[in-house]
């Protein structure tokens, strides 16, 4: 069973990784805009007519990106916690009589 700490840490790390991928240029060759974010592009910078709010955030893609990185981080943390528990020596509790 997993703990809530693992879920919270996975969510925080998923949000951080999503925001860091906002620096990754993923433009598919479309002229007029530069796209950022991976695996889904959630941040777009308009090159044509940049005076009208050149940065656009696609909220749906941002949420899907956060969910994707949350799952990835949760799997990594879950596997890490499982291997740490197996590598620690088992201690026995003394029985009270």
MARBAMAR-224370 format. One record per residue: residue number from 0; residue in three letters; x, y, z of N, C-alpha, C in turn. Coordinates in nm, 4 decimals, padded with zeros to 6 digits. Layout:
N
<node NUM; ALA; <X; Y; Z>; <X; Y; Z>; <X; Y; Z>>;
...
This chain:
97
<node 0; UNK; <00.0834; -00.1176; 00.0000>; <00.0000; 00.0000; 00.0000>; <00.0884; 00.1246; 00.0000>>;
<node 1; UNK; <00.0450; 00.2273; -00.0616>; <00.1220; 00.3504; -00.0694>; <00.0782; 00.4476; 00.0393>>;
<node 2; UNK; <00.1662; 00.5389; 00.0717>; <00.1320; 00.6396; 00.1706>; <00.0912; 00.7692; 00.1008>>;
<node 3; UNK; <00.0251; 00.8553; 00.1742>; <-00.0186; 00.9827; 00.1168>; <00.0994; 01.0740; 00.0910>>;
<node 4; UNK; <00.2086; 01.0547; 00.1655>; <00.3281; 01.1341; 00.1404>; <00.3808; 01.1089; -00.0006>>;
<node 5; UNK; <00.3777; 00.9849; -00.0426>; <00.4245; 00.9507; -00.1764>; <00.3386; 01.0178; -00.2826>>;
<node 6; UNK; <00.2090; 01.0201; -00.2619>; <00.1180; 01.0821; -00.3585>; <00.1406; 01.2330; -00.3643>>;
<node 7; UNK; <00.1568; 01.2963; -00.2487>; <00.1792; 01.4410; -00.2455>; <00.3127; 01.4756; -00.3112>>;
<node 8; UNK; <00.4177; 01.3993; -00.2791>; <00.5481; 01.4241; -00.3411>; <00.5425; 01.4023; -00.4913>>;
<node 9; UNK; <00.4697; 01.3006; -00.5346>; <00.4572; 01.2758; -00.6787>; <00.3834; 01.3904; -00.7467>>;
<node 10; UNK; <00.2821; 01.4450; -00.6818>; <00.2084; 01.5582; -00.7389>; <00.2973; 01.6827; -00.7477>>;
<node 11; UNK; <00.3712; 01.7111; -00.6413>; <00.4605; 01.8271; -00.6418>; <00.5681; 01.8114; -00.7489>>;
<node 12; UNK; <00.6296; 01.6940; -00.7551>; <00.7321; 01.6701; -00.8569>; <00.6736; 01.6734; -00.9976>>;
<node 13; UNK; <00.5513; 01.6238; -01.0147>; <00.4859; 01.6287; -01.1454>; <00.4621; 01.7715; -01.1916>>;
<node 14; UNK; <00.4217; 01.8584; -01.0991>; <00.4009; 01.9993; -01.1339>; <00.5338; 02.0654; -01.1679>>;
<node 15; UNK; <00.6372; 02.0355; -01.0898>; <00.7690; 02.0944; -01.1168>; <00.8228; 02.0504; -01.2519>>;
<node 16; UNK; <00.8136; 01.9203; -01.2821>; <00.8629; 01.8706; -01.4108>; <00.7827; 01.9306; -01.5258>>;
<node 17; UNK; <00.6537; 01.9454; -01.5089>; <00.5710; 02.0076; -01.6122>; <00.6145; 02.1507; -01.6390>>;
<node 18; UNK; <00.6393; 02.2259; -01.5327>; <00.6829; 02.3639; -01.5510>; <00.8220; 02.3714; -01.6144>>;
<node 19; UNK; <00.9088; 02.2778; -01.5817>; <01.0421; 02.2751; -01.6428>; <01.0318; 02.2410; -01.7910>>;
<node 20; UNK; <00.9387; 02.1539; -01.8281>; <00.9237; 02.1221; -01.9706>; <00.8662; 02.2388; -02.0492>>;
<node 21; UNK; <00.8237; 02.3429; -01.9802>; <00.7809; 02.4639; -02.0478>; <00.8954; 02.5349; -02.1186>>;
<node 22; UNK; <01.0182; 02.4945; -02.0887>; <01.1356; 02.5490; -02.1568>; <01.1749; 02.4672; -02.2793>>;
<node 23; UNK; <01.1114; 02.3514; -02.3006>; <01.1450; 02.2632; -02.4122>; <01.0648; 02.3055; -02.5354>>;
<node 24; UNK; <01.1345; 02.3398; -02.6394>; <01.0709; 02.3832; -02.7640>; <01.0254; 02.2591; -02.8413>>;
<node 25; UNK; <00.8957; 02.2480; -02.8642>; <00.8403; 02.1324; -02.9350>; <00.7623; 02.1755; -03.0585>>;
<node 26; UNK; <00.8074; 02.2813; -03.1234>; <00.7377; 02.3323; -03.2411>; <00.7413; 02.2284; -03.3527>>;
<node 27; UNK; <00.6236; 02.1886; -03.4039>; <00.6208; 02.0854; -03.5085>; <00.6411; 02.1409; -03.6494>>;
<node 28; UNK; <00.7004; 02.2559; -03.6635>; <00.7249; 02.3116; -03.7953>; <00.6175; 02.4062; -03.8434>>;
<node 29; UNK; <00.5330; 02.4517; -03.7530>; <00.4276; 02.5444; -03.7897>; <00.4830; 02.6864; -03.7821>>;
<node 30; UNK; <00.4640; 02.7618; -03.8868>; <00.5117; 02.8993; -03.8898>; <00.4085; 02.9883; -03.8206>>;
<node 31; UNK; <00.4559; 03.0792; -03.7372>; <00.3653; 03.1728; -03.6720>; <00.3570; 03.1545; -03.5231>>;
<node 32; UNK; <00.3991; 03.0407; -03.4701>; <00.3948; 03.0174; -03.3260>; <00.5058; 02.9214; -03.2864>>;
<node 33; UNK; <00.5542; 02.9390; -03.1653>; <00.6514; 02.8471; -03.1074>; <00.5828; 02.7774; -02.9912>>;
<node 34; UNK; <00.5890; 02.6455; -02.9880>; <00.5197; 02.5673; -02.8860>; <00.6201; 02.5153; -02.7845>>;
<node 35; UNK; <00.5781; 02.5125; -02.6580>; <00.6640; 02.4638; -02.5498>; <00.5861; 02.3647; -02.4643>>;
<node 36; UNK; <00.6597; 02.2702; -02.4059>; <00.5995; 02.1685; -02.3199>; <00.6164; 02.0308; -02.3809>>;
<node 37; UNK; <00.6318; 01.9314; -02.2934>; <00.6447; 01.7945; -02.3412>; <00.5816; 01.7006; -02.2413>>;
<node 38; UNK; <00.5063; 01.6029; -02.2753>; <00.4747; 01.5462; -02.4060>; <00.3676; 01.6230; -02.4815>>;
<node 39; UNK; <00.2909; 01.7057; -02.4127>; <00.1919; 01.7883; -02.4837>; <00.2372; 01.9334; -02.4774>>;
<node 40; UNK; <00.2234; 02.0036; -02.5874>; <00.2602; 02.1450; -02.5853>; <00.1468; 02.2242; -02.5222>>;
<node 41; UNK; <00.1762; 02.2865; -02.4099>; <00.0745; 02.3597; -02.3369>; <00.1012; 02.5098; -02.3336>>;
<node 42; UNK; <00.2183; 02.5527; -02.3809>; <00.2529; 02.6940; -02.3831>; <00.2891; 02.7331; -02.5256>>;
<node 43; UNK; <00.2209; 02.8349; -02.5767>; <00.2448; 02.8782; -02.7141>; <00.2841; 03.0252; -02.7141>>;
<node 44; UNK; <00.3863; 03.0561; -02.7940>; <00.4299; 03.1950; -02.8113>; <00.4038; 03.2340; -02.9551>>;
<node 45; UNK; <00.3189; 03.3325; -02.9741>; <00.2856; 03.3783; -03.1079>; <00.3993; 03.4623; -03.1626>>;
<node 46; UNK; <00.4430; 03.4307; -03.2843>; <00.5491; 03.5056; -03.3492>; <00.4889; 03.6141; -03.4373>>;
<node 47; UNK; <00.3789; 03.5815; -03.4999>; <00.3077; 03.6791; -03.5825>; <00.2139; 03.7579; -03.4917>>;
<node 48; UNK; <00.2174; 03.8876; -03.4993>; <00.1378; 03.9795; -03.4171>; <00.1625; 03.9573; -03.2679>>;
<node 49; UNK; <00.2887; 03.9679; -03.2248>; <00.3175; 03.9432; -03.0828>; <00.2695; 04.0531; -02.9891>>;
<node 50; UNK; <00.2248; 04.1659; -03.0413>; <00.1793; 04.2733; -02.9536>; <00.0485; 04.2389; -02.8842>>;
<node 51; UNK; <-00.0243; 04.1405; -02.9336>; <-00.1511; 04.0996; -02.8728>; <-00.1306; 03.9748; -02.7887>>;
<node 52; UNK; <-00.0788; 03.9901; -02.6676>; <-00.0574; 03.8791; -02.5750>; <00.0124; 03.7616; -02.6437>>;
<node 53; UNK; <00.1426; 03.7666; -02.6601>; <00.2134; 03.6643; -02.7356>; <00.2180; 03.5275; -02.6674>>;
<node 54; UNK; <00.1991; 03.5199; -02.5359>; <00.2058; 03.3919; -02.4650>; <00.0648; 03.3408; -02.4380>>;
<node 55; UNK; <00.0398; 03.2169; -02.4766>; <-00.0913; 03.1531; -02.4531>; <-00.0708; 03.0196; -02.3833>>;
<node 56; UNK; <-00.1513; 02.9943; -02.2830>; <-00.1465; 02.8677; -02.2098>; <-00.2730; 02.7898; -02.2414>>;
<node 57; UNK; <-00.2563; 02.6662; -02.2864>; <-00.3692; 02.5769; -02.3106>; <-00.3901; 02.4961; -02.1826>>;
<node 58; UNK; <-00.4972; 02.5269; -02.1104>; <-00.5203; 02.4696; -01.9777>; <-00.5422; 02.3179; -01.9846>>;
<node 59; UNK; <-00.6151; 02.2715; -02.0837>; <-00.6394; 02.1278; -02.0967>; <-00.5106; 02.0491; -02.1156>>;
<node 60; UNK; <-00.4241; 02.0986; -02.2011>; <-00.2957; 02.0318; -02.2238>; <-00.2071; 02.0405; -02.1007>>;
<node 61; UNK; <-00.2157; 02.1512; -02.0288>; <-00.1380; 02.1653; -01.9055>; <-00.1813; 02.0625; -01.8011>>;
<node 62; UNK; <-00.3111; 02.0421; -01.7874>; <-00.3625; 01.9436; -01.6910>; <-00.3234; 01.8021; -01.7310>>;
<node 63; UNK; <-00.3318; 01.7710; -01.8597>; <-00.2910; 01.6383; -01.9065>; <-00.1416; 01.6183; -01.8843>>;
<node 64; UNK; <-00.0614; 01.7214; -01.9067>; <00.0822; 01.7140; -01.8840>; <00.1130; 01.6906; -01.7362>>;
<node 65; UNK; <00.0448; 01.7621; -01.6476>; <00.0646; 01.7422; -01.5033>; <00.0251; 01.6004; -01.4637>>;
<node 66; UNK; <-00.0852; 01.5500; -01.5167>; <-00.1286; 01.4135; -01.4855>; <-00.0275; 01.3109; -01.5356>>;
<node 67; UNK; <00.0270; 01.3322; -01.6545>; <00.1271; 01.2412; -01.7096>; <00.2505; 01.2364; -01.6205>>;
<node 68; UNK; <00.3039; 01.3535; -01.5850>; <00.4243; 01.3570; -01.5033>; <00.3971; 01.3131; -01.3603>>;
<node 69; UNK; <00.2745; 01.3321; -01.3103>; <00.2378; 01.2794; -01.1787>; <00.2476; 01.1276; -01.1778>>;
<node 70; UNK; <00.1943; 01.0640; -01.2801>; <00.1985; 00.9171; -01.2870>; <00.3424; 00.8681; -01.2979>>;
<node 71; UNK; <00.4229; 00.9335; -01.3808>; <00.5632; 00.8944; -01.3963>; <00.6374; 00.9083; -01.2628>>;
<node 72; UNK; <00.6203; 01.0212; -01.1963>; <00.6874; 01.0438; -01.0678>; <00.6364; 00.9486; -00.9608>>;
<node 73; UNK; <00.5075; 00.9190; -00.9624>; <00.4529; 00.8259; -00.8632>; <00.5094; 00.6859; -00.8821>>;
<node 74; UNK; <00.5212; 00.6413; -01.0053>; <00.5785; 00.5088; -01.0316>; <00.7233; 00.5032; -00.9840>>;
<node 75; UNK; <00.8006; 00.6080; -01.0115>; <00.9407; 00.6109; -00.9687>; <00.9506; 00.6123; -00.8164>>;
<node 76; UNK; <00.8707; 00.6947; -00.7496>; <00.8740; 00.6999; -00.6032>; <00.8245; 00.5701; -00.5408>>;
<node 77; UNK; <00.7227; 00.5105; -00.5995>; <00.6701; 00.3836; -00.5480>; <00.7758; 00.2738; -00.5584>>;
<node 78; UNK; <00.8431; 00.2669; -00.6731>; <00.9481; 00.1656; -00.6908>; <01.0642; 00.1923; -00.5959>>;
<node 79; UNK; <01.0991; 00.3183; -00.5782>; <01.2084; 00.3537; -00.4875>; <01.1746; 00.3149; -00.3433>>;
<node 80; UNK; <01.0529; 00.3432; -00.2997>; <01.0124; 00.3082; -00.1632>; <01.0088; 00.1575; -00.1426>>;
<node 81; UNK; <00.9656; 00.0853; -00.2441>; <00.9611; -00.0613; -00.2326>; <01.1004; -00.1209; -00.2214>>;
<node 82; UNK; <01.1951; -00.0686; -00.2985>; <01.3310; -00.1227; -00.2918>; <01.4004; -00.0816; -00.1629>>;
<node 83; UNK; <01.3694; 00.0355; -00.1098>; <01.4295; 00.0775; 00.0174>; <01.3794; -00.0073; 00.1329>>;
<node 84; UNK; <01.2535; -00.0430; 00.1307>; <01.1991; -00.1265; 00.2377>; <01.2584; -00.2667; 00.2339>>;
<node 85; UNK; <01.2854; -00.3175; 00.1148>; <01.3424; -00.4508; 00.1036>; <01.4893; -00.4532; 00.1440>>;
<node 86; UNK; <01.5594; -00.3432; 00.1243>; <01.7019; -00.3408; 00.1555>; <01.7282; -00.3149; 00.3036>>;
<node 87; UNK; <01.6299; -00.2622; 00.3777>; <01.6487; -00.2375; 00.5198>; <01.6310; -00.3671; 00.5972>>;
<node 88; UNK; <01.7123; -00.3879; 00.6995>; <01.6957; -00.5111; 00.7785>; <01.5655; -00.5067; 00.8580>>;
<node 89; UNK; <01.5053; -00.6208; 00.8683>; <01.3798; -00.6309; 00.9416>; <01.4088; -00.6359; 01.0915>>;
<node 90; UNK; <01.3427; -00.5540; 01.1662>; <01.3592; -00.5558; 01.3114>; <01.2354; -00.6186; 01.3731>>;
<node 91; UNK; <01.2587; -00.6971; 01.4722>; <01.1475; -00.7628; 01.5397>; <01.1095; -00.6842; 01.6620>>;
<node 92; UNK; <00.9833; -00.6756; 01.6852>; <00.9352; -00.6107; 01.8057>; <00.9315; -00.7126; 01.9191>>;
<node 93; UNK; <00.9664; -00.6649; 02.0337>; <00.9598; -00.7541; 02.1499>; <00.8164; -00.7630; 02.1955>>;
<node 94; UNK; <00.7777; -00.8830; 02.2293>; <00.6412; -00.9045; 02.2761>; <00.6312; -00.8720; 02.4246>>;
<node 95; UNK; <00.5264; -00.8050; 02.4563>; <00.5010; -00.7785; 02.5976>; <00.4201; -00.8921; 02.6556>>;
<node 96; UNK; <00.4548; -00.9278; 02.7761>; <00.3804; -01.0378; 02.8388>; <00.2907; -00.9867; 02.9464>>;
